[in-house]
């Protein structure tokens, strides 16, 4: 691994290149925080994909792409006389020191859960009126549900045992079933949301990341379905012309791959 001096040299090189691109490249000169925003979101998802694939070479590349974006935003901030990369780094350093009194102060903690509770309490003392203020409205719903539950658990609003959460899941499933039998579309959607929310909560108690779990299933399904398509093509058949029984043969083959 590189020395700290080499790491700092590499970061300085990135800052220099950013300065040059902002001055000389027609595309880079035109960018604003608003035009970069959707690209940053895309890069974040690409990093997430690389992590799920456990492709460390790709993880390295995607971290670089995201780091470029962070440097880009800081450069624009400096042009607006609002902040620069040093302000950004110092700001997060001060926050980390303040929110880790068990490392940089005289607070004693016994486990990770207590660290999380202290973190949320410190944020409230910083002026936030709700522990949920830190949950972005634009997060995907599944991720948002997970973050909401983590936040409220951090201040003690939580179940005590996984069995209690599972009972809640079963309760919500029964309520959903009742609304399905009634055929009320709005009520069904409402209860289905409750089922998902309670399942996300149960996953948290089992230390399962629901977003990662669902994405793994998405990838698994996609791979198996594409295997099915490939096999059908090899027989010169369209899937729509095959029976479910015929397709199931290839589906079972795909599961063994």
MODELLER restraints for C-alpha pairs under 7 A, 6 or more apart:
rsr = mdl.restraints
at = mdl.atoms
rsr.add(forms.Gaussian(group=physical.xy_distance, feature=features.Distance(at['CA:15:A'], at['CA:71:A']), mean=6.95, stdev=0.5))
rsr.add(forms.Gaussian(group=physical.xy_distance, feature=features.Distance(at['CA:18:A'], at['CA:72:A']), mean=6.88, stdev=0.5))
rsr.add(forms.Gaussian(group=physical.xy_distance, feature=features.Distance(at['CA:21:A'], at['CA:28:A']), mean=6.06, stdev=0.5))
rsr.add(forms.Gaussian(group=physical.xy_distance, feature=features.Distance(at['CA:22:A'], at['CA:28:A']), mean=5.33, stdev=0.5))
rsr.add(forms.Gaussian(group=physical.xy_distance, feature=features.Distance(at['CA:22:A'], at['CA:29:A']), mean=4.90, stdev=0.5))
rsr.add(forms.Gaussian(group=physical.xy_distance, feature=features.Distance(at['CA:23:A'], at['CA:29:A']), mean=6.45, stdev=0.5))
rsr.add(forms.Gaussian(group=physical.xy_distance, feature=features.Distance(at['CA:33:A'], at['CA:73:A']), mean=6.28, stdev=0.5))
rsr.add(forms.Gaussian(group=physical.xy_distance, feature=features.Distance(at['CA:40:A'], at['CA:66:A']), mean=6.76, stdev=0.5))
rsr.add(forms.Gaussian(group=physical.xy_distance, feature=features.Distance(at['CA:40:A'], at['CA:69:A']), mean=6.57, stdev=0.5))
rsr.add(forms.Gaussian(group=physical.xy_distance, feature=features.Distance(at['CA:43:A'], at['CA:62:A']), mean=6.80, stdev=0.5))
rsr.add(forms.Gaussian(group=physical.xy_distance, feature=features.Distance(at['CA:43:A'], at['CA:65:A']), mean=6.78, stdev=0.5))
rsr.add(forms.Gaussian(group=physical.xy_distance, feature=features.Distance(at['CA:43:A'], at['CA:66:A']), mean=6.29, stdev=0.5))
rsr.add(forms.Gaussian(group=physical.xy_distance, feature=features.Distance(at['CA:44:A'], at['CA:66:A']), mean=6.95, stdev=0.5))
rsr.add(forms.Gaussian(group=physical.xy_distance, feature=features.Distance(at['CA:46:A'], at['CA:62:A']), mean=6.73, stdev=0.5))
rsr.add(forms.Gaussian(group=physical.xy_distance, feature=features.Distance(at['CA:47:A'], at['CA:59:A']), mean=5.96, stdev=0.5))
rsr.add(forms.Gaussian(group=physical.xy_distance, feature=features.Distance(at['CA:47:A'], at['CA:62:A']), mean=5.14, stdev=0.5))
rsr.add(forms.Gaussian(group=physical.xy_distance, feature=features.Distance(at['CA:47:A'], at['CA:63:A']), mean=6.77, stdev=0.5))
rsr.add(forms.Gaussian(group=physical.xy_distance, feature=features.Distance(at['CA:50:A'], at['CA:58:A']), mean=5.77, stdev=0.5))
rsr.add(forms.Gaussian(group=physical.xy_distance, feature=features.Distance(at['CA:50:A'], at['CA:59:A']), mean=5.35, stdev=0.5))
rsr.add(forms.Gaussian(group=physical.xy_distance, feature=features.Distance(at['CA:51:A'], at['CA:59:A']), mean=6.22, stdev=0.5))
rsr.add(forms.Gaussian(group=physical.xy_distance, feature=features.Distance(at['CA:71:A'], at['CA:85:A']), mean=6.84, stdev=0.5))
rsr.add(forms.Gaussian(group=physical.xy_distance, feature=features.Distance(at['CA:74:A'], at['CA:83:A']), mean=6.83, stdev=0.5))
rsr.add(forms.Gaussian(group=physical.xy_distance, feature=features.Distance(at['CA:74:A'], at['CA:84:A']), mean=5.07, stdev=0.5))
rsr.add(forms.Gaussian(group=physical.xy_distance, feature=features.Distance(at['CA:74:A'], at['CA:85:A']), mean=5.17, stdev=0.5))
rsr.add(forms.Gaussian(group=physical.xy_distance, feature=features.Distance(at['CA:75:A'], at['CA:84:A']), mean=6.30, stdev=0.5))
rsr.add(forms.Gaussian(group=physical.xy_distance, feature=features.Distance(at['CA:77:A'], at['CA:83:A']), mean=5.13, stdev=0.5))
rsr.add(forms.Gaussian(group=physical.xy_distance, feature=features.Distance(at['CA:77:A'], at['CA:84:A']), mean=5.91, stdev=0.5))
rsr.add(forms.Gaussian(group=physical.xy_distance, feature=features.Distance(at['CA:78:A'], at['CA:84:A']), mean=4.65, stdev=0.5))
rsr.add(forms.Gaussian(group=physical.xy_distance, feature=features.Distance(at['CA:97:A'], at['CA:104:A']), mean=6.12, stdev=0.5))
rsr.add(forms.Gaussian(group=physical.xy_distance, feature=features.Distance(at['CA:99:A'], at['CA:119:A']), mean=5.81, stdev=0.5))
rsr.add(forms.Gaussian(group=physical.xy_distance, feature=features.Distance(at['CA:99:A'], at['CA:122:A']), mean=6.63, stdev=0.5))
rsr.add(forms.Gaussian(group=physical.xy_distance, feature=features.Distance(at['CA:101:A'], at['CA:107:A']), mean=5.51, stdev=0.5))
rsr.add(forms.Gaussian(group=physical.xy_distance, feature=features.Distance(at['CA:102:A'], at['CA:108:A']), mean=5.37, stdev=0.5))
rsr.add(forms.Gaussian(group=physical.xy_distance, feature=features.Distance(at['CA:102:A'], at['CA:109:A']), mean=6.49, stdev=0.5))
rsr.add(forms.Gaussian(group=physical.xy_distance, feature=features.Distance(at['CA:109:A'], at['CA:115:A']), mean=6.58, stdev=0.5))
rsr.add(forms.Gaussian(group=physical.xy_distance, feature=features.Distance(at['CA:116:A'], at['CA:154:A']), mean=5.50, stdev=0.5))
rsr.add(forms.Gaussian(group=physical.xy_distance, feature=features.Distance(at['CA:117:A'], at['CA:154:A']), mean=4.37, stdev=0.5))
rsr.add(forms.Gaussian(group=physical.xy_distance, feature=features.Distance(at['CA:117:A'], at['CA:155:A']), mean=5.37, stdev=0.5))
rsr.add(forms.Gaussian(group=physical.xy_distance, feature=features.Distance(at['CA:120:A'], at['CA:131:A']), mean=6.55, stdev=0.5))
rsr.add(forms.Gaussian(group=physical.xy_distance, feature=features.Distance(at['CA:120:A'], at['CA:154:A']), mean=6.14, stdev=0.5))
rsr.add(forms.Gaussian(group=physical.xy_distance, feature=features.Distance(at['CA:120:A'], at['CA:155:A']), mean=6.63, stdev=0.5))
rsr.add(forms.Gaussian(group=physical.xy_distance, feature=features.Distance(at['CA:124:A'], at['CA:130:A']), mean=6.91, stdev=0.5))
rsr.add(forms.Gaussian(group=physical.xy_distance, feature=features.Distance(at['CA:124:A'], at['CA:131:A']), mean=6.74, stdev=0.5))
rsr.add(forms.Gaussian(group=physical.xy_distance, feature=features.Distance(at['CA:131:A'], at['CA:151:A']), mean=6.23, stdev=0.5))
rsr.add(forms.Gaussian(group=physical.xy_distance, feature=features.Distance(at['CA:131:A'], at['CA:152:A']), mean=6.85, stdev=0.5))
rsr.add(forms.Gaussian(group=physical.xy_distance, feature=features.Distance(at['CA:132:A'], at['CA:148:A']), mean=6.51, stdev=0.5))
rsr.add(forms.Gaussian(group=physical.xy_distance, feature=features.Distance(at['CA:132:A'], at['CA:151:A']), mean=6.50, stdev=0.5))
rsr.add(forms.Gaussian(group=physical.xy_distance, feature=features.Distance(at['CA:135:A'], at['CA:144:A']), mean=6.89, stdev=0.5))
rsr.add(forms.Gaussian(group=physical.xy_distance, feature=features.Distance(at['CA:135:A'], at['CA:147:A']), mean=6.70, stdev=0.5))
rsr.add(forms.Gaussian(group=physical.xy_distance, feature=features.Distance(at['CA:135:A'], at['CA:148:A']), mean=6.80, stdev=0.5))
rsr.add(forms.Gaussian(group=physical.xy_distance, feature=features.Distance(at['CA:142:A'], at['CA:211:A']), mean=6.51, stdev=0.5))
rsr.add(forms.Gaussian(group=physical.xy_distance, feature=features.Distance(at['CA:143:A'], at['CA:211:A']), mean=6.27, stdev=0.5))
rsr.add(forms.Gaussian(group=physical.xy_distance, feature=features.Distance(at['CA:145:A'], at['CA:197:A']), mean=6.36, stdev=0.5))
rsr.add(forms.Gaussian(group=physical.xy_distance, feature=features.Distance(at['CA:146:A'], at['CA:200:A']), mean=6.21, stdev=0.5))
rsr.add(forms.Gaussian(group=physical.xy_distance, feature=features.Distance(at['CA:149:A'], at['CA:201:A']), mean=6.80, stdev=0.5))
rsr.add(forms.Gaussian(group=physical.xy_distance, feature=features.Distance(at['CA:159:A'], at['CA:165:A']), mean=6.77, stdev=0.5))
rsr.add(forms.Gaussian(group=physical.xy_distance, feature=features.Distance(at['CA:162:A'], at['CA:202:A']), mean=6.64, stdev=0.5))
rsr.add(forms.Gaussian(group=physical.xy_distance, feature=features.Distance(at['CA:162:A'], at['CA:205:A']), mean=5.80, stdev=0.5))
rsr.add(forms.Gaussian(group=physical.xy_distance, feature=features.Distance(at['CA:165:A'], at['CA:202:A']), mean=5.64, stdev=0.5))
rsr.add(forms.Gaussian(group=physical.xy_distance, feature=features.Distance(at['CA:166:A'], at['CA:202:A']), mean=6.39, stdev=0.5))
rsr.add(forms.Gaussian(group=physical.xy_distance, feature=features.Distance(at['CA:168:A'], at['CA:198:A']), mean=6.68, stdev=0.5))
rsr.add(forms.Gaussian(group=physical.xy_distance, feature=features.Distance(at['CA:169:A'], at['CA:195:A']), mean=6.23, stdev=0.5))
rsr.add(forms.Gaussian(group=physical.xy_distance, feature=features.Distance(at['CA:169:A'], at['CA:198:A']), mean=5.38, stdev=0.5))
rsr.add(forms.Gaussian(group=physical.xy_distance, feature=features.Distance(at['CA:169:A'], at['CA:199:A']), mean=6.23, stdev=0.5))
rsr.add(forms.Gaussian(group=physical.xy_distance, feature=features.Distance(at['CA:172:A'], at['CA:191:A']), mean=6.87, stdev=0.5))
rsr.add(forms.Gaussian(group=physical.xy_distance, feature=features.Distance(at['CA:172:A'], at['CA:194:A']), mean=6.28, stdev=0.5))
rsr.add(forms.Gaussian(group=physical.xy_distance, feature=features.Distance(at['CA:172:A'], at['CA:195:A']), mean=5.29, stdev=0.5))
rsr.add(forms.Gaussian(group=physical.xy_distance, feature=features.Distance(at['CA:173:A'], at['CA:195:A']), mean=6.01, stdev=0.5))
rsr.add(forms.Gaussian(group=physical.xy_distance, feature=features.Distance(at['CA:175:A'], at['CA:191:A']), mean=6.63, stdev=0.5))
rsr.add(forms.Gaussian(group=physical.xy_distance, feature=features.Distance(at['CA:176:A'], at['CA:188:A']), mean=6.14, stdev=0.5))
rsr.add(forms.Gaussian(group=physical.xy_distance, feature=features.Distance(at['CA:176:A'], at['CA:191:A']), mean=4.95, stdev=0.5))
rsr.add(forms.Gaussian(group=physical.xy_distance, feature=features.Distance(at['CA:176:A'], at['CA:192:A']), mean=6.00, stdev=0.5))
rsr.add(forms.Gaussian(group=physical.xy_distance, feature=features.Distance(at['CA:179:A'], at['CA:187:A']), mean=6.15, stdev=0.5))
rsr.add(forms.Gaussian(group=physical.xy_distance, feature=features.Distance(at['CA:179:A'], at['CA:188:A']), mean=5.31, stdev=0.5))
rsr.add(forms.Gaussian(group=physical.xy_distance, feature=features.Distance(at['CA:180:A'], at['CA:188:A']), mean=5.89, stdev=0.5))
rsr.add(forms.Gaussian(group=physical.xy_distance, feature=features.Distance(at['CA:200:A'], at['CA:210:A']), mean=6.05, stdev=0.5))
rsr.add(forms.Gaussian(group=physical.xy_distance, feature=features.Distance(at['CA:203:A'], at['CA:209:A']), mean=6.68, stdev=0.5))
rsr.add(forms.Gaussian(group=physical.xy_distance, feature=features.Distance(at['CA:203:A'], at['CA:210:A']), mean=6.31, stdev=0.5))
rsr.add(forms.Gaussian(group=physical.xy_distance, feature=features.Distance(at['CA:224:A'], at['CA:251:A']), mean=6.45, stdev=0.5))
rsr.add(forms.Gaussian(group=physical.xy_distance, feature=features.Distance(at['CA:224:A'], at['CA:254:A']), mean=5.18, stdev=0.5))
rsr.add(forms.Gaussian(group=physical.xy_distance, feature=features.Distance(at['CA:224:A'], at['CA:255:A']), mean=6.78, stdev=0.5))
rsr.add(forms.Gaussian(group=physical.xy_distance, feature=features.Distance(at['CA:227:A'], at['CA:254:A']), mean=6.22, stdev=0.5))
rsr.add(forms.Gaussian(group=physical.xy_distance, feature=features.Distance(at['CA:228:A'], at['CA:247:A']), mean=6.93, stdev=0.5))
rsr.add(forms.Gaussian(group=physical.xy_distance, feature=features.Distance(at['CA:228:A'], at['CA:250:A']), mean=5.59, stdev=0.5))
rsr.add(forms.Gaussian(group=physical.xy_distance, feature=features.Distance(at['CA:228:A'], at['CA:251:A']), mean=6.13, stdev=0.5))
rsr.add(forms.Gaussian(group=physical.xy_distance, feature=features.Distance(at['CA:232:A'], at['CA:238:A']), mean=6.44, stdev=0.5))
rsr.add(forms.Gaussian(group=physical.xy_distance, feature=features.Distance(at['CA:232:A'], at['CA:239:A']), mean=6.55, stdev=0.5))
